[in-house]
Amino acid sequence: MHILHIYKDYPPVLGGIEGHVRDLAEGLVARGYQATVLVTSTDRGTSIERPSPGLTVIRAARMLHLASTPLSPAMIALARGIRADIVHLQFPYPPGDLAALAAPGSPPLVISYQSDIVRQKTLLRLYRPLLALTLRRAARIITSSPGYIASSPFLRPYAAKCEVVPIGVDVTRFTPNDRRANAVPRLLFVGRLRYYKGLHFLIEALRQVEGAELWIAGNGPERTRLERQVADAGLGDRVRFLGDVADEDLPALYRQADIFVLPSHLRAEAFGIVLVEALASGLPCISTALGTGTDFVNVHNETGLVVPPGDATALAEAIRRLRDDPALRARYGQAAVHRARTLFSRERMLDAVERVYRQVVRERGQA
């Protein structure tokens, strides 16, 4: 079976969904599938790579970048020449909808619905008709958590064709550390420094908490503003900006931390793959209740604490609770490892995606 994966970027571009697409493509090729990944290039040139037998990565020339969306007319032209048994589209990426439409033979469409469009209101008004067409066309819509189906106004009308497949990672890469805790408890954040991550609330919370330090791994458009906030709050000796951390170095970074915090305050944080990595590393987690997948991954009072979004005081209270109770941290950490290995392994995810593919191909044959 030949799968055409469509999204905007692919590693080495950093990002949770970029890594997820790589895991899907490489994992399914290892199981005997053929995969073509169609994304945009980071420049005006088109390139074709074949990193392994059965896997082709096409990076279509990028014309411009608008509203966090790379635009590439070449992507649509290239899609017309790719015959696939299934098109698997990562959503939201509006140009990807057009590329999926262009695939010859109208193969079944599977959508991984990663997030509603939250901030780009003008884009959403323009995109809404195409969005509705894409959701109607989809043979299956994969969501990463049950809560997103219920909470998304776009998904609720299509709940009957939604399948919950939690995003999985290679949990064997992330193992708990058997060292003693840091003398000063170390909080860790990993991710792109973007508007919805809520890091300004976390920095304000740290100002209310003594006896803890924060490491921030990642880069992004919010970094300068966050660095200014840290300096203005006099927290320069307690907050470290690590910049981008190579994928192979992430497991060691998690093992150096005591508590993981994902303070996102908007629904653009639909799942939190970094939460899965933290769970697998045996870290108690603090996350926010967004009605998305974050409070599905991290379970309140089981693997960590879940607080209201955009509430620095609640974040500070959660940090103090875990800072002051090493036994609670250890108990949550043990439960975290069990939950990661039980629900969020890459193999479990691949099994579920394979089932979806087989179902839509069988239904296509019966139509």
Secondary structure, DSSP 8 states (H G I E B T S, - for coil): -EEEEE-S--TTS--HHHHHHHHHHHHHHHTT-EEEEEEE-SSS--EEEEEETTEEEEEE---EEETTEEE-HHHHHHHTT---SEEEEEES-HHHHHHHHHSTT---EEEEE-----S-HHHHHHHHHHHHHHHHH-SEEEESSHHHHHH-TTTGGGGGGEEE----B-GGG-----S---SS-EEEEES---GGG-HHHHHHHHHT-SS-EEEEEB--TTHHHHHHHHHHTT-TTTEEEEE---GGGHHHHHHT-SEEE----STT--S-HHHHHHHHTT--EEEE--SSSHHHHS-BTTTEEEE-TT-HHHHHHHHHHHHT-HHHHHHHHHHHHHHHHHH-BHHHHHHHHHHHHHHHHHHHHH-
